[in-house]
């Protein structure tokens, strides 16, 4: 290739940039976020007689924790739980949640799937 404009990835990069500019910005809805987080926290765990919140609070009581919500598609969101300690890898639970029914429809990583068994 004699110059950069002839390289095949330039058209691909231009295509991606065009798609990004056409997307609507995501507007955070704090009320929805709180509703989804609370729905996950209050779901009882099978065979444990405690809720997800109770389990996570007991297990990660010495960690810094944070909850977050991100849209996945249509009425489906990802509710994330992060637990971290100094000089340790963070622990992340990813719950797939249906906005309409306020139910967990799956776990998106192994630690979450194991918790939901």
N, C-alpha and C positions, 0 to 999 in steps of 0.2 A: 504494500500500500504506500503510495507516494505521499499522501497527506492524511491527517486525522479525520477529515470529513468523509473519506472513503471507507473508513472502518465500519464493519457491519453493526457493531454495538451502538454506534451513534444514533441510528434510527430507532433502536430499542429504547435507549435512554430518553429520546424525544417522545416516544410513545408513552412511557411511564410518567414523564413529567406532565403530559397532556391529561392523562387519567387523573393524576393527583390534583390538578387545578380544577377538574370538573366535579370533584367530590365536595359535598356539603360539609361544613365544619360540624363536629360533634358538640352538641350543647349538653353540658352536664346537668342532670336533674338531681339535686341533693335529696329531695324527698323520695324519689324512686330508688336512689342508691341505698338510703337508710331502710326502706321497705324490703329491698332484696337482701341486704345484709342481715336484717333482723329475721327474715324468713329462714335463712340458712342457719343462723345461730339457734333458733328455737326448734329445729327438727330433731326429734329423738333418734339416737343411734340404736340400731338393732342389737339386741342382746347385751346392752351395756347399761340400760336404765338411766341414762343421762342424755342431755342434749349435746349437739355439736359444740355449742359455746362452752358448756361445762367441761367437756373433754379437752378442748383446746386451752382453756384457761388453766386447768389442772396440769396439763402436760407441759405447757410453755409459760409457767408462772414466773420464771426467772429470765424471760426473754422480752425484748422490745417487740411489740406486735402492732400490726396495722391491717385494716380491712380496706378493700378497694373493689370497685365495680367497673367493668368494661363491656360495651355491647359486643355481641358475637355476630348474630344475624337475626332478622325479623324480631320476634319477641323473646329471643334467647340472649341471656347475658352470662358473663363469667364473673362470679364473686370470688375474689382472691383473698386469702389469708396469708400474711407474711409473719414469720417469727425469726428474729435474728439476735445473735449475741456477738460481742466483740471477738474477733479472731476465729469466727466459725462461718461455715457456709449457711446462707439463709435457708429456712424451711418454707416451702410454698405449697399451699393447698389451693386447688383450682376446681371450683364447683360450677357446673353448667346448670343455670336456673331458668325456668320458664316464667316470664313476667306475668302472664295471665293467671296461672294457677299457683304461683309462688311455691313451686316445688323444685327439688333438685332432680334434674333429668340425667345426671351423670357426673362422673369425675373425669377431669382432663389430664390427670397425671397419676402415677402409681400410688403415691402416698394417699391421695384423696380416694382413689378406687378402693384401696385397702380399708380405709376408715369407714366407707359406706357399705362394706360387705355385711 
